[in-house]
């Protein structure tokens, strides 16, 4: 992975606060220098974002700890003003990209088969979903990542899931009618680039973003814009040594919403 955060943090200054984002965490101070938010990514399992996929400003990030509990007093409002210049996501996407860099590490995606990470938590089933040594497990079902043939993005703007299949096409009438997947995983800052890399490596094409949200979006390409960065799929020197990495990087870069050092264009 190549990341702007490997060299410098990104700083957002406004009249009432200074927000600093690095690959280690997030620090936000008010105009008087008082700390509002101070987060170390080592203490965080998940970024829970509200309003990020159904509005264009004033999102909230809730940081969840290793027990999947909200870290109290550390919530952060981001991109608080709608500039009406496309996707208003500069602060939020910087935090997402920095968090992905921290958790997936600079070795991603070469480390797909050796990653050991918590990915999601099923509150109903009280089970953690993890990836460990090439296997994604929810405590009940294990899926070797080299068996994943299809991933579908399903979001209504509030609830967002990645549907994981071990078959390219349904093998039975039952599976076709009920669209039964092998596992559902919450869409977040880690699971989206991870599964995009896995399914592209396995099949030559990435996640299926063709479904809309049932309201104003005919497909889910807006989720690519808001969560993915082409640098996720490149090596540390910015090259794509494999064809599948080039495919994943080119697909994302085509939307022209990569996180850029110094933010030389408005999002």
Secondary structure, DSSP 8 states (H G I E B T S, - for coil): ---GGGT--EEEE-SSEEEEEETTEEEEEETTS-EEEEEEGGG-SEEEEESTTT-SS-EEEEEE-TTS-B-TT--EEE--S--SSS---HHHHHHHHHHHHHHH-TTTTTTTTT-EEEEEEETTTTEEEEEETTEEE-SS-EEEGGG--EEEEEE-SSSEEEEEESSSS-SSHHHHHHT--SEEEE--TTHHHHHHHHHHHHHSS--B-----SSS-SSSHHHHHHH--GGGGS-TTS---SHHHHHHHHHHHTT-----TT--S--
